[in-house]
């Protein structure tokens, strides 16, 4: 059981860190430039860049959420 508690806390901390630093991750890895946008012809240059940045930010936050949720589930299993 101590191993489950450690894993749960570690997953929660890593997931929260990813969510908290999502802006830095997107900026540092230039993820906004790598996003493919189907609606590119409908947006102006500045709006397109902001859309790509927000799309990359959303994906990074989703990865953080998918890291955090198993930790929360493990908390319910390990701490009962």
N, CA, C and O atoms as a CHARMM CRD file, in Angstrom:
* protein
*
  320
    1    1 UNK  N      0.78700  -1.20700   0.00000 PROA 1      0.00000
    2    1 UNK  CA     0.00000   0.00000   0.00000 PROA 1      0.00000
    3    1 UNK  C      0.83700   1.28300   0.00000 PROA 1      0.00000
    4    1 UNK  O      0.42800   2.26300  -0.62200 PROA 1      0.00000
    5    2 UNK  N      1.98900   1.31300   0.67300 PROA 2      0.00000
    6    2 UNK  CA     2.78600   2.54100   0.60100 PROA 2      0.00000
    7    2 UNK  C      3.23200   2.86700  -0.82800 PROA 2      0.00000
    8    2 UNK  O      3.37600   4.03400  -1.19100 PROA 2      0.00000
    9    3 UNK  N      3.44900   1.82400  -1.63300 PROA 3      0.00000
   10    3 UNK  CA     3.84200   2.06000  -3.01700 PROA 3      0.00000
   11    3 UNK  C      2.71300   2.73100  -3.79900 PROA 3      0.00000
   12    3 UNK  O      2.96600   3.61000  -4.62300 PROA 3      0.00000
   13    4 UNK  N      1.47100   2.31900  -3.54400 PROA 4      0.00000
   14    4 UNK  CA     0.32500   2.94800  -4.20000 PROA 4      0.00000
   15    4 UNK  C      0.16400   4.40100  -3.77400 PROA 4      0.00000
   16    4 UNK  O     -0.17500   5.25800  -4.59000 PROA 4      0.00000
   17    5 UNK  N      0.40400   4.67500  -2.51300 PROA 5      0.00000
   18    5 UNK  CA     0.30000   6.05200  -2.02200 PROA 5      0.00000
   19    5 UNK  C      1.34700   6.94700  -2.67600 PROA 5      0.00000
   20    5 UNK  O      1.05500   8.07700  -3.06900 PROA 5      0.00000
   21    6 UNK  N      2.55300   6.43700  -2.78600 PROA 6      0.00000
   22    6 UNK  CA     3.62500   7.20900  -3.42400 PROA 6      0.00000
   23    6 UNK  C      3.31100   7.43800  -4.89700 PROA 6      0.00000
   24    6 UNK  O      3.49100   8.54500  -5.40500 PROA 6      0.00000
   25    7 UNK  N      2.84400   6.40400  -5.58500 PROA 7      0.00000
   26    7 UNK  CA     2.50200   6.54000  -7.00300 PROA 7      0.00000
   27    7 UNK  C      1.35700   7.52400  -7.19900 PROA 7      0.00000
   28    7 UNK  O      1.37800   8.31900  -8.13900 PROA 7      0.00000
   29    8 UNK  N      0.35900   7.48000  -6.32000 PROA 8      0.00000
   30    8 UNK  CA    -0.78200   8.38900  -6.42000 PROA 8      0.00000
   31    8 UNK  C     -0.34000   9.83700  -6.25800 PROA 8      0.00000
   32    8 UNK  O     -0.71400  10.70100  -7.05100 PROA 8      0.00000
   33    9 UNK  N      0.44100  10.09100  -5.24600 PROA 9      0.00000
   34    9 UNK  CA     0.89800  11.45700  -4.99600 PROA 9      0.00000
   35    9 UNK  C      1.80200  11.93600  -6.12100 PROA 9      0.00000
   36    9 UNK  O      1.72400  13.09400  -6.53300 PROA 9      0.00000
   37   10 UNK  N      2.65700  11.05500  -6.61700 PROA 10     0.00000
   38   10 UNK  CA     3.55300  11.41500  -7.71200 PROA 10     0.00000
   39   10 UNK  C      2.77100  11.75500  -8.97900 PROA 10     0.00000
   40   10 UNK  O      3.08200  12.74100  -9.64800 PROA 10     0.00000
   41   11 UNK  N      1.76100  10.95300  -9.31600 PROA 11     0.00000
   42   11 UNK  CA     0.94700  11.23600 -10.49700 PROA 11     0.00000
   43   11 UNK  C      0.18200  12.54400 -10.36300 PROA 11     0.00000
   44   11 UNK  O      0.06000  13.29500 -11.33100 PROA 11     0.00000
   45   12 UNK  N     -0.32700  12.81700  -9.18500 PROA 12     0.00000
   46   12 UNK  CA    -1.04700  14.06900  -8.96900 PROA 12     0.00000
   47   12 UNK  C     -0.11200  15.26400  -9.10000 PROA 12     0.00000
   48   12 UNK  O     -0.46600  16.26500  -9.72300 PROA 12     0.00000
   49   13 UNK  N      1.05800  15.16600  -8.52600 PROA 13     0.00000
   50   13 UNK  CA     2.01300  16.27500  -8.59000 PROA 13     0.00000
   51   13 UNK  C      2.48100  16.51400 -10.02500 PROA 13     0.00000
   52   13 UNK  O      2.56900  17.66000 -10.46400 PROA 13     0.00000
   53   14 UNK  N      2.78000  15.44200 -10.75500 PROA 14     0.00000
   54   14 UNK  CA     3.23600  15.58600 -12.14000 PROA 14     0.00000
   55   14 UNK  C      2.11800  16.16000 -13.01100 PROA 14     0.00000
   56   14 UNK  O      2.36400  17.05200 -13.82300 PROA 14     0.00000
   57   15 UNK  N      0.90000  15.65800 -12.84900 PROA 15     0.00000
   58   15 UNK  CA    -0.22500  16.16900 -13.62700 PROA 15     0.00000
   59   15 UNK  C     -0.50500  17.62700 -13.34300 PROA 15     0.00000
   60   15 UNK  O     -0.77400  18.40000 -14.26200 PROA 15     0.00000
   61   16 UNK  N     -0.44400  18.01300 -12.06800 PROA 16     0.00000
   62   16 UNK  CA    -0.65500  19.41400 -11.70800 PROA 16     0.00000
   63   16 UNK  C      0.47100  20.29500 -12.24400 PROA 16     0.00000
   64   16 UNK  O      0.22600  21.42300 -12.67100 PROA 16     0.00000
   65   17 UNK  N      1.69100  19.79000 -12.22500 PROA 17     0.00000
   66   17 UNK  CA     2.81900  20.56700 -12.75600 PROA 17     0.00000
   67   17 UNK  C      2.69100  20.77300 -14.26200 PROA 17     0.00000
   68   17 UNK  O      3.00400  21.84800 -14.77300 PROA 17     0.00000
   69   18 UNK  N      2.23300  19.74900 -14.96800 PROA 18     0.00000
   70   18 UNK  CA     2.02900  19.88700 -16.41500 PROA 18     0.00000
   71   18 UNK  C      0.94800  20.92100 -16.69000 PROA 18     0.00000
   72   18 UNK  O      1.11500  21.77600 -17.56000 PROA 18     0.00000
   73   19 UNK  N     -0.16600  20.84800 -15.95100 PROA 19     0.00000
   74   19 UNK  CA    -1.24400  21.81900 -16.15800 PROA 19     0.00000
   75   19 UNK  C     -0.80900  23.23300 -15.80600 PROA 19     0.00000
   76   19 UNK  O     -1.14300  24.17900 -16.52100 PROA 19     0.00000
   77   20 UNK  N     -0.07700  23.38800 -14.72600 PROA 20     0.00000
   78   20 UNK  CA     0.34600  24.70500 -14.28900 PROA 20     0.00000
   79   20 UNK  C      1.35500  25.33300 -15.25700 PROA 20     0.00000
   80   20 UNK  O      1.32600  26.54200 -15.48500 PROA 20     0.00000
   81   21 UNK  N      2.23400  24.52100 -15.81700 PROA 21     0.00000
   82   21 UNK  CA     3.27600  25.05200 -16.69400 PROA 21     0.00000
   83   21 UNK  C      2.96000  24.84100 -18.17400 PROA 21     0.00000
   84   21 UNK  O      3.87500  24.84100 -18.99700 PROA 21     0.00000
   85   22 UNK  N      1.71000  24.66500 -18.52500 PROA 22     0.00000
   86   22 UNK  CA     1.33200  24.41300 -19.91400 PROA 22     0.00000
   87   22 UNK  C      1.74900  25.56500 -20.83500 PROA 22     0.00000
   88   22 UNK  O      2.22600  25.32700 -21.94500 PROA 22     0.00000
   89   23 UNK  N      1.57500  26.77900 -20.39100 PROA 23     0.00000
   90   23 UNK  CA     1.97400  27.92900 -21.20300 PROA 23     0.00000
   91   23 UNK  C      3.46100  27.93600 -21.49400 PROA 23     0.00000
   92   23 UNK  O      3.88100  28.20500 -22.62000 PROA 23     0.00000
   93   24 UNK  N      4.25200  27.64000 -20.48200 PROA 24     0.00000
   94   24 UNK  CA     5.69700  27.58000 -20.65800 PROA 24     0.00000
   95   24 UNK  C      6.09100  26.44500 -21.60100 PROA 24     0.00000
   96   24 UNK  O      6.97400  26.61100 -22.44300 PROA 24     0.00000
   97   25 UNK  N      5.43700  25.29300 -21.46000 PROA 25     0.00000
   98   25 UNK  CA     5.73700  24.14300 -22.32000 PROA 25     0.00000
   99   25 UNK  C      5.43900  24.46300 -23.77400 PROA 25     0.00000
  100   25 UNK  O      6.24000  24.16000 -24.65900 PROA 25     0.00000
  101   26 UNK  N      4.29900  25.07000 -24.02100 PROA 26     0.00000
  102   26 UNK  CA     3.92100  25.41700 -25.39900 PROA 26     0.00000
  103   26 UNK  C      4.90000  26.42200 -25.98300 PROA 26     0.00000
  104   26 UNK  O      5.30700  26.30400 -27.13900 PROA 26     0.00000
  105   27 UNK  N      5.27500  27.40800 -25.18300 PROA 27     0.00000
  106   27 UNK  CA     6.20700  28.43000 -25.66100 PROA 27     0.00000
  107   27 UNK  C      7.60100  27.85800 -25.88200 PROA 27     0.00000
  108   27 UNK  O      8.23000  28.13100 -26.90400 PROA 27     0.00000
  109   28 UNK  N      8.08100  27.07400 -24.94200 PROA 28     0.00000
  110   28 UNK  CA     9.44200  26.53600 -25.00100 PROA 28     0.00000
  111   28 UNK  C      9.62600  25.55400 -26.15900 PROA 28     0.00000
  112   28 UNK  O     10.66100  25.56700 -26.82500 PROA 28     0.00000
  113   29 UNK  N      8.62400  24.70100 -26.40000 PROA 29     0.00000
  114   29 UNK  CA     8.72900  23.69300 -27.45600 PROA 29     0.00000
  115   29 UNK  C      8.15300  24.15700 -28.78900 PROA 29     0.00000
  116   29 UNK  O      8.13200  23.38700 -29.74900 PROA 29     0.00000
  117   30 UNK  N      7.68900  25.39500 -28.86600 PROA 30     0.00000
  118   30 UNK  CA     7.09600  25.96500 -30.08500 PROA 30     0.00000
  119   30 UNK  C      5.98500  25.07500 -30.63400 PROA 30     0.00000
  120   30 UNK  O      5.91300  24.82500 -31.83700 PROA 30     0.00000
  121   31 UNK  N      5.12800  24.60300 -29.74800 PROA 31     0.00000
  122   31 UNK  CA     4.05800  23.70900 -30.17100 PROA 31     0.00000
  123   31 UNK  C      2.98000  24.43500 -30.97500 PROA 31     0.00000
  124   31 UNK  O      2.28100  23.81700 -31.77700 PROA 31     0.00000
  125   32 UNK  N      2.84600  25.74000 -30.76100 PROA 32     0.00000
  126   32 UNK  CA     1.85100  26.50500 -31.50000 PROA 32     0.00000
  127   32 UNK  C      2.12100  26.51700 -32.99800 PROA 32     0.00000
  128   32 UNK  O      1.18600  26.51500 -33.79900 PROA 32     0.00000
  129   33 UNK  N      3.36500  26.52800 -33.36900 PROA 33     0.00000
  130   33 UNK  CA     3.72500  26.54900 -34.79500 PROA 33     0.00000
  131   33 UNK  C      3.48500  25.20600 -35.46300 PROA 33     0.00000
  132   33 UNK  O      3.29900  25.14400 -36.67800 PROA 33     0.00000
  133   34 UNK  N      3.48500  24.13800 -34.68900 PROA 34     0.00000
  134   34 UNK  CA     3.36500  22.79100 -35.24200 PROA 34     0.00000
  135   34 UNK  C      1.92100  22.31700 -35.40000 PROA 34     0.00000
  136   34 UNK  O      1.68600  21.24200 -35.95000 PROA 34     0.00000
  137   35 UNK  N      0.96200  23.09300 -34.93100 PROA 35     0.00000
  138   35 UNK  CA    -0.42900  22.68700 -34.98600 PROA 35     0.00000
  139   35 UNK  C     -0.97600  22.80100 -36.40900 PROA 35     0.00000
  140   35 UNK  O     -0.74400  23.79100 -37.10300 PROA 35     0.00000
  141   36 UNK  N     -1.69900  21.77500 -36.82000 PROA 36     0.00000
  142   36 UNK  CA    -2.37200  21.79900 -38.12000 PROA 36     0.00000
  143   36 UNK  C     -3.78400  22.34500 -37.91300 PROA 36     0.00000
  144   36 UNK  O     -4.49900  21.92800 -37.00200 PROA 36     0.00000
  145   37 UNK  N     -4.17100  23.28700 -38.77900 PROA 37     0.00000
  146   37 UNK  CA    -5.47900  23.91700 -38.64400 PROA 37     0.00000
  147   37 UNK  C     -6.22600  23.79100 -39.96700 PROA 37     0.00000
  148   37 UNK  O     -5.75500  24.26200 -41.00200 PROA 37     0.00000
  149   38 UNK  N     -7.38800  23.15500 -39.92500 PROA 38     0.00000
  150   38 UNK  CA    -8.19100  22.99400 -41.13900 PROA 38     0.00000
  151   38 UNK  C     -8.84800  24.30500 -41.55400 PROA 38     0.00000
  152   38 UNK  O     -9.05400  24.55100 -42.74300 PROA 38     0.00000
  153   39 UNK  N     -9.17600  25.14600 -40.57400 PROA 39     0.00000
  154   39 UNK  CA    -9.88700  26.39400 -40.83900 PROA 39     0.00000
  155   39 UNK  C     -8.94100  27.56800 -41.07100 PROA 39     0.00000
  156   39 UNK  O     -9.31000  28.70900 -40.79300 PROA 39     0.00000
  157   40 UNK  N     -7.75400  27.32400 -41.56400 PROA 40     0.00000
  158   40 UNK  CA    -6.74300  28.37400 -41.69800 PROA 40     0.00000
  159   40 UNK  C     -7.17000  29.46800 -42.67200 PROA 40     0.00000
  160   40 UNK  O     -6.81000  30.63100 -42.48800 PROA 40     0.00000
  161   41 UNK  N     -7.92200  29.11900 -43.69000 PROA 41     0.00000
  162   41 UNK  CA    -8.32400  30.11300 -44.68300 PROA 41     0.00000
  163   41 UNK  C     -9.36100  31.08900 -44.13700 PROA 41     0.00000
  164   41 UNK  O     -9.58000  32.14400 -44.73200 PROA 41     0.00000
  165   42 UNK  N    -10.00100  30.76200 -43.02100 PROA 42     0.00000
  166   42 UNK  CA   -11.03100  31.62200 -42.44700 PROA 42     0.00000
  167   42 UNK  C    -10.48200  32.65600 -41.46600 PROA 42     0.00000
  168   42 UNK  O    -11.19600  33.58300 -41.08400 PROA 42     0.00000
  169   43 UNK  N     -9.23700  32.51000 -41.05900 PROA 43     0.00000
  170   43 UNK  CA    -8.66900  33.36200 -40.02700 PROA 43     0.00000
  171   43 UNK  C     -7.58200  34.27200 -40.59200 PROA 43     0.00000
  172   43 UNK  O     -6.91100  33.93400 -41.56700 PROA 43     0.00000
  173   44 UNK  N     -7.42600  35.43000 -39.95700 PROA 44     0.00000
  174   44 UNK  CA    -6.33100  36.32000 -40.33200 PROA 44     0.00000
  175   44 UNK  C     -5.03800  35.79900 -39.70700 PROA 44     0.00000
  176   44 UNK  O     -5.06500  34.84800 -38.92700 PROA 44     0.00000
  177   45 UNK  N     -3.93000  36.40800 -40.04100 PROA 45     0.00000
  178   45 UNK  CA    -2.62800  35.93700 -39.56100 PROA 45     0.00000
  179   45 UNK  C     -2.50300  35.92800 -38.05000 PROA 45     0.00000
  180   45 UNK  O     -2.06900  34.93400 -37.46600 PROA 45     0.00000
  181   46 UNK  N     -2.87900  37.02700 -37.41400 PROA 46     0.00000
  182   46 UNK  CA    -2.76300  37.12200 -35.96700 PROA 46     0.00000
  183   46 UNK  C     -3.74500  36.19300 -35.25800 PROA 46     0.00000
  184   46 UNK  O     -3.40200  35.55900 -34.25900 PROA 46     0.00000
  185   47 UNK  N     -4.95900  36.12000 -35.77900 PROA 47     0.00000
  186   47 UNK  CA    -5.96900  35.23100 -35.18400 PROA 47     0.00000
  187   47 UNK  C     -5.57800  33.76800 -35.36000 PROA 47     0.00000
  188   47 UNK  O     -5.85500  32.93900 -34.49300 PROA 47     0.00000
  189   48 UNK  N     -4.94300  33.45500 -36.46800 PROA 48     0.00000
  190   48 UNK  CA    -4.50100  32.08600 -36.71700 PROA 48     0.00000
  191   48 UNK  C     -3.41100  31.67700 -35.73000 PROA 48     0.00000
  192   48 UNK  O     -3.43100  30.56000 -35.21300 PROA 48     0.00000
  193   49 UNK  N     -2.47500  32.56000 -35.47100 PROA 49     0.00000
  194   49 UNK  CA    -1.41100  32.25700 -34.50600 PROA 49     0.00000
  195   49 UNK  C     -1.98200  32.05300 -33.09900 PROA 49     0.00000
  196   49 UNK  O     -1.56300  31.14500 -32.38000 PROA 49     0.00000
  197   50 UNK  N     -2.93800  32.89800 -32.71400 PROA 50     0.00000
  198   50 UNK  CA    -3.56400  32.75400 -31.39600 PROA 50     0.00000
  199   50 UNK  C     -4.36100  31.45400 -31.31200 PROA 50     0.00000
  200   50 UNK  O     -4.35500  30.78700 -30.27800 PROA 50     0.00000
  201   51 UNK  N     -5.04200  31.09500 -32.38900 PROA 51     0.00000
  202   51 UNK  CA    -5.80500  29.84700 -32.42700 PROA 51     0.00000
  203   51 UNK  C     -4.87800  28.63600 -32.28900 PROA 51     0.00000
  204   51 UNK  O     -5.18500  27.69400 -31.55700 PROA 51     0.00000
  205   52 UNK  N     -3.75700  28.66600 -32.98700 PROA 52     0.00000
  206   52 UNK  CA    -2.79000  27.56700 -32.89000 PROA 52     0.00000
  207   52 UNK  C     -2.21700  27.45400 -31.48200 PROA 52     0.00000
  208   52 UNK  O     -2.03700  26.35300 -30.96200 PROA 52     0.00000
  209   53 UNK  N     -1.93200  28.60300 -30.87100 PROA 53     0.00000
  210   53 UNK  CA    -1.40000  28.60300 -29.51200 PROA 53     0.00000
  211   53 UNK  C     -2.41700  28.04100 -28.52200 PROA 53     0.00000
  212   53 UNK  O     -2.06300  27.25600 -27.64200 PROA 53     0.00000
  213   54 UNK  N     -3.65900  28.43900 -28.66300 PROA 54     0.00000
  214   54 UNK  CA    -4.70000  27.94800 -27.76600 PROA 54     0.00000
  215   54 UNK  C     -4.96500  26.45900 -27.97500 PROA 54     0.00000
  216   54 UNK  O     -5.25100  25.73600 -27.02100 PROA 54     0.00000
  217   55 UNK  N     -4.86900  26.00400 -29.21800 PROA 55     0.00000
  218   55 UNK  CA    -5.05100  24.57800 -29.49900 PROA 55     0.00000
  219   55 UNK  C     -3.92600  23.76100 -28.86100 PROA 55     0.00000
  220   55 UNK  O     -4.17900  22.71200 -28.26800 PROA 55     0.00000
  221   56 UNK  N     -2.69400  24.23800 -28.98000 PROA 56     0.00000
  222   56 UNK  CA    -1.56000  23.54700 -28.36400 PROA 56     0.00000
  223   56 UNK  C     -1.67400  23.57600 -26.84400 PROA 56     0.00000
  224   56 UNK  O     -1.37900  22.58300 -26.17900 PROA 56     0.00000
  225   57 UNK  N     -2.09500  24.69500 -26.30000 PROA 57     0.00000
  226   57 UNK  CA    -2.27000  24.82100 -24.85800 PROA 57     0.00000
  227   57 UNK  C     -3.32900  23.84200 -24.35300 PROA 57     0.00000
  228   57 UNK  O     -3.15300  23.22000 -23.30500 PROA 57     0.00000
  229   58 UNK  N     -4.40700  23.70700 -25.08500 PROA 58     0.00000
  230   58 UNK  CA    -5.46700  22.77500 -24.70600 PROA 58     0.00000
  231   58 UNK  C     -4.98100  21.33300 -24.72300 PROA 58     0.00000
  232   58 UNK  O     -5.33100  20.55000 -23.84000 PROA 58     0.00000
  233   59 UNK  N     -4.18200  20.97900 -25.71600 PROA 59     0.00000
  234   59 UNK  CA    -3.67200  19.61300 -25.78600 PROA 59     0.00000
  235   59 UNK  C     -2.69700  19.30300 -24.64900 PROA 59     0.00000
  236   59 UNK  O     -2.71000  18.19800 -24.10600 PROA 59     0.00000
  237   60 UNK  N     -1.86100  20.25900 -24.29200 PROA 60     0.00000
  238   60 UNK  CA    -0.92700  20.05100 -23.18400 PROA 60     0.00000
  239   60 UNK  C     -1.69700  19.92000 -21.87000 PROA 60     0.00000
  240   60 UNK  O     -1.36300  19.07600 -21.03800 PROA 60     0.00000
  241   61 UNK  N     -2.72100  20.74700 -21.68200 PROA 61     0.00000
  242   61 UNK  CA    -3.52500  20.64900 -20.47200 PROA 61     0.00000
  243   61 UNK  C     -4.29600  19.33000 -20.42200 PROA 61     0.00000
  244   61 UNK  O     -4.53400  18.79200 -19.34100 PROA 61     0.00000
  245   62 UNK  N     -4.68300  18.81400 -21.57200 PROA 62     0.00000
  246   62 UNK  CA    -5.36000  17.51800 -21.62000 PROA 62     0.00000
  247   62 UNK  C     -4.41000  16.39600 -21.21000 PROA 62     0.00000
  248   62 UNK  O     -4.82100  15.46200 -20.52100 PROA 62     0.00000
  249   63 UNK  N     -3.15900  16.47600 -21.62100 PROA 63     0.00000
  250   63 UNK  CA    -2.15500  15.49300 -21.19800 PROA 63     0.00000
  251   63 UNK  C     -1.96500  15.57400 -19.68500 PROA 63     0.00000
  252   63 UNK  O     -1.84300  14.54600 -19.01800 PROA 63     0.00000
  253   64 UNK  N     -1.94000  16.77600 -19.15000 PROA 64     0.00000
  254   64 UNK  CA    -1.83000  16.93700 -17.70300 PROA 64     0.00000
  255   64 UNK  C     -3.02100  16.34300 -16.96800 PROA 64     0.00000
  256   64 UNK  O     -2.86800  15.73300 -15.90900 PROA 64     0.00000
  257   65 UNK  N     -4.20400  16.52300 -17.53300 PROA 65     0.00000
  258   65 UNK  CA    -5.40200  15.94800 -16.92700 PROA 65     0.00000
  259   65 UNK  C     -5.36100  14.43000 -16.95700 PROA 65     0.00000
  260   65 UNK  O     -5.71700  13.77500 -15.97700 PROA 65     0.00000
  261   66 UNK  N     -4.92700  13.87000 -18.08200 PROA 66     0.00000
  262   66 UNK  CA    -4.84200  12.41400 -18.19600 PROA 66     0.00000
  263   66 UNK  C     -3.74200  11.83100 -17.31000 PROA 66     0.00000
  264   66 UNK  O     -3.73600  10.62900 -17.04400 PROA 66     0.00000
  265   67 UNK  N     -2.83300  12.65200 -16.86200 PROA 67     0.00000
  266   67 UNK  CA    -1.82600  12.21600 -15.90600 PROA 67     0.00000
  267   67 UNK  C     -2.35600  12.33700 -14.47500 PROA 67     0.00000
  268   67 UNK  O     -2.04800  11.50500 -13.62200 PROA 67     0.00000
  269   68 UNK  N     -3.14200  13.36100 -14.22100 PROA 68     0.00000
  270   68 UNK  CA    -3.64600  13.63100 -12.88700 PROA 68     0.00000
  271   68 UNK  C     -4.76500  12.68100 -12.47400 PROA 68     0.00000
  272   68 UNK  O     -4.81800  12.27200 -11.31400 PROA 68     0.00000
  273   69 UNK  N     -5.65200  12.32300 -13.38300 PROA 69     0.00000
  274   69 UNK  CA    -6.82300  11.50000 -13.05200 PROA 69     0.00000
  275   69 UNK  C     -6.44300  10.12000 -12.49900 PROA 69     0.00000
  276   69 UNK  O     -7.03600   9.70400 -11.50300 PROA 69     0.00000
  277   70 UNK  N     -5.49900   9.39700 -13.08100 PROA 70     0.00000
  278   70 UNK  CA    -5.12700   8.11600 -12.46000 PROA 70     0.00000
  279   70 UNK  C     -4.58300   8.27700 -11.03600 PROA 70     0.00000
  280   70 UNK  O     -4.76900   7.39800 -10.19500 PROA 70     0.00000
  281   71 UNK  N     -3.92300   9.38500 -10.77400 PROA 71     0.00000
  282   71 UNK  CA    -3.44600   9.64400  -9.42300 PROA 71     0.00000
  283   71 UNK  C     -4.59200   9.83400  -8.44600 PROA 71     0.00000
  284   71 UNK  O     -4.53500   9.35600  -7.31300 PROA 71     0.00000
  285   72 UNK  N     -5.62900  10.53000  -8.87900 PROA 72     0.00000
  286   72 UNK  CA    -6.80000  10.72200  -8.02500 PROA 72     0.00000
  287   72 UNK  C     -7.50100   9.38900  -7.77500 PROA 72     0.00000
  288   72 UNK  O     -7.94600   9.12500  -6.65800 PROA 72     0.00000
  289   73 UNK  N     -7.60100   8.55700  -8.79600 PROA 73     0.00000
  290   73 UNK  CA    -8.21300   7.23600  -8.62700 PROA 73     0.00000
  291   73 UNK  C     -7.38600   6.39900  -7.65500 PROA 73     0.00000
  292   73 UNK  O     -7.94100   5.71000  -6.80000 PROA 73     0.00000
  293   74 UNK  N     -6.07700   6.45800  -7.78200 PROA 74     0.00000
  294   74 UNK  CA    -5.21200   5.72000  -6.85400 PROA 74     0.00000
  295   74 UNK  C     -5.33300   6.22800  -5.42100 PROA 74     0.00000
  296   74 UNK  O     -5.18300   5.45600  -4.47400 PROA 74     0.00000
  297   75 UNK  N     -5.59900   7.50500  -5.26000 PROA 75     0.00000
  298   75 UNK  CA    -5.81100   8.04500  -3.91400 PROA 75     0.00000
  299   75 UNK  C     -7.01800   7.35900  -3.27300 PROA 75     0.00000
  300   75 UNK  O     -6.96700   6.96000  -2.10900 PROA 75     0.00000
  301   76 UNK  N     -8.08400   7.22700  -4.02500 PROA 76     0.00000
  302   76 UNK  CA    -9.28200   6.57400  -3.48200 PROA 76     0.00000
  303   76 UNK  C     -9.02900   5.09800  -3.18100 PROA 76     0.00000
  304   76 UNK  O     -9.61200   4.54900  -2.24600 PROA 76     0.00000
  305   77 UNK  N     -8.17800   4.46500  -3.95300 PROA 77     0.00000
  306   77 UNK  CA    -7.87900   3.05100  -3.71200 PROA 77     0.00000
  307   77 UNK  C     -6.90100   2.88900  -2.54100 PROA 77     0.00000
  308   77 UNK  O     -7.10900   2.03900  -1.67600 PROA 77     0.00000
  309   78 UNK  N     -5.85300   3.68700  -2.51200 PROA 78     0.00000
  310   78 UNK  CA    -4.78200   3.50000  -1.53600 PROA 78     0.00000
  311   78 UNK  C     -5.11700   4.03200  -0.14900 PROA 78     0.00000
  312   78 UNK  O     -4.64000   3.48600   0.84600 PROA 78     0.00000
  313   79 UNK  N     -5.91200   5.06700  -0.06100 PROA 79     0.00000
  314   79 UNK  CA    -6.15900   5.70400   1.22400 PROA 79     0.00000
  315   79 UNK  C     -7.49300   5.30800   1.87200 PROA 79     0.00000
  316   79 UNK  O     -7.97900   6.01300   2.75600 PROA 79     0.00000
  317   80 UNK  N     -8.07900   4.20600   1.45000 PROA 80     0.00000
  318   80 UNK  CA    -9.32200   3.80300   2.12600 PROA 80     0.00000
  319   80 UNK  C     -9.07500   2.80900   3.20300 PROA 80     0.00000
  320   80 UNK  O    -10.01600   2.37000   3.86500 PROA 80     0.00000
